[in-house]
């Protein structure tokens, strides 16, 4: 099944690109519904790099859901579009029920110095897929609202730093 988001972010594309590559922003837009703890030596990197990143997930920060691998890649895209893809997988708990996971986020310029943000999740859990779709859909709406709320605070230039302390 698929979940799609498409909207403008009130920030420059370079700032949005850095934000979606930030594990800190990932945690910020997921909380408080889901919390993630890095299982990598040294914790989360400053920015996601291509490769596998193991994490532990908890619902509402209280209830363990399992472990998963966030498998980041940066596929080629047409001029002016930047894509980050997670082709990860669940390792334990309910997360292991998901047999297909393809999450792609695309960033490109929009008029007025803003950013066009596109987000697509394709997932499968066999017969459980239709039951999980409403949960993923609701979580993606939560994430989208958080991205829109936080975007004006993202500025990685010399004149202003994000309030996210990146």
Protein Blocks (a to p, Z undefined) as FASTA:
>chain_A
ZZdddddddddfklmmmmmmpmklmmmmmpmkbccddfbehiaafbdceddddddddehh
lacfbdcddddddddddehiacdddfbdcfbhjklmpmbdcddddddddehhiacddddd
dddehjmlmmmmmmmmmmmmmmmmmmmmmmmmgccbfkbccfklZZ
